[in-house]
């Protein structure tokens, strides 16, 4: 199982890196996901989209509550629209100025 997990992380990293060819610091962070969290991402029906993978990686990179990380992974891996909706909701909830909600 561990070898398969490392292979999946490596493949996911390469796919995103080929898309972005730039900031690879987010890719190293992915290795901290446990196998069940990574499986949730890779088993998602939209996981073949490099754009979606990039959004998920960035969202998980900035997500700070590791106790609820698995719930966050479940919430953002439903669909591309669901991922964008979850990101927008997080941005609105973190915005103290209220400008995000007006947009």
C-alpha positions as CSV (number, residue, x, y, z in Angstrom):
1,X,0.0,0.0,0.0
2,X,2.8,2.4,0.9
3,X,4.5,1.9,-2.5
4,X,1.2,2.6,-4.3
5,X,0.7,5.7,-2.2
6,X,4.1,7.1,-3.1
7,X,3.6,6.3,-6.7
8,X,0.2,8.1,-6.7
9,X,1.8,11.1,-5.0
10,X,4.6,11.2,-7.5
11,X,2.2,10.9,-10.5
12,X,-0.1,13.6,-9.1
13,X,2.9,15.8,-8.5
14,X,4.2,15.3,-12.0
15,X,0.8,16.0,-13.6
16,X,0.5,19.3,-11.8
17,X,4.1,20.3,-12.2
18,X,3.8,19.7,-16.0
19,X,0.8,22.1,-16.0
20,X,2.4,24.8,-13.9
21,X,6.1,24.4,-14.4
22,X,6.7,26.9,-11.6
23,X,5.9,26.9,-7.9
24,X,6.6,23.4,-6.8
25,X,6.5,24.1,-3.1
26,X,2.8,23.0,-3.0
27,X,3.7,19.7,-4.5
28,X,6.0,18.7,-1.6
29,X,3.1,19.5,0.8
30,X,1.0,16.8,-0.9
31,X,3.3,14.1,0.5
32,X,1.9,15.0,4.0
33,X,-1.6,13.8,3.0
34,X,-2.4,10.4,4.5
35,X,-3.3,7.6,2.0
36,X,-7.0,7.9,2.7
37,X,-7.0,11.6,2.0
38,X,-5.0,11.1,-1.2
39,X,-7.4,8.4,-2.3
40,X,-10.3,10.7,-1.9
41,X,-8.6,13.1,-4.3
42,X,-7.5,10.6,-6.8
43,X,-10.9,8.7,-6.8
44,X,-12.8,11.9,-7.5
45,X,-14.5,11.9,-10.9
46,X,-12.8,15.2,-11.8
47,X,-9.3,14.2,-10.8
48,X,-8.2,13.9,-14.4
49,X,-8.4,17.6,-14.8
50,X,-5.1,19.4,-14.2
51,X,-6.9,22.6,-13.4
52,X,-9.0,20.9,-10.8
53,X,-6.0,19.2,-9.2
54,X,-4.2,22.6,-9.1
55,X,-7.2,24.2,-7.3
56,X,-7.5,21.3,-4.8
57,X,-3.7,21.4,-4.1
58,X,-3.8,25.1,-3.5
59,X,-6.9,25.0,-1.3
60,X,-5.4,22.2,0.8
61,X,-2.1,24.1,1.0
62,X,-3.8,27.1,2.7
63,X,-6.2,25.1,4.8
64,X,-4.9,25.3,8.3
65,X,-7.0,23.0,10.5
66,X,-5.4,19.6,10.2
67,X,-8.0,18.1,12.6
68,X,-10.7,18.6,10.0
69,X,-8.5,18.1,6.9
70,X,-10.3,14.9,5.8
71,X,-13.6,16.6,6.0
72,X,-12.3,19.5,3.9
73,X,-10.9,17.0,1.3
74,X,-14.4,15.4,1.1
75,X,-16.0,18.8,0.7
76,X,-13.8,20.0,-2.2
77,X,-13.6,16.8,-4.2
78,X,-17.2,16.5,-5.4
79,X,-16.9,18.4,-8.7
80,X,-15.2,21.4,-10.3
81,X,-18.2,23.6,-9.5
82,X,-18.3,22.2,-5.9
83,X,-14.6,22.9,-5.5
84,X,-14.9,26.5,-6.7
85,X,-18.0,27.0,-4.5
86,X,-16.1,25.7,-1.4
87,X,-13.1,28.0,-2.2
88,X,-15.4,31.0,-2.6
89,X,-17.2,30.2,0.6
90,X,-13.9,30.0,2.5
91,X,-12.7,33.3,1.0
92,X,-16.0,34.9,2.1
93,X,-15.8,33.5,5.6
94,X,-12.2,34.6,6.0
95,X,-12.8,38.2,4.7
96,X,-13.2,40.6,7.6
97,X,-13.9,43.5,5.3
98,X,-17.1,42.1,3.7
99,X,-15.9,42.9,0.2
100,X,-15.8,39.3,-0.9
101,X,-19.5,38.7,-0.1
102,X,-20.5,41.8,-2.1
103,X,-18.7,40.5,-5.2
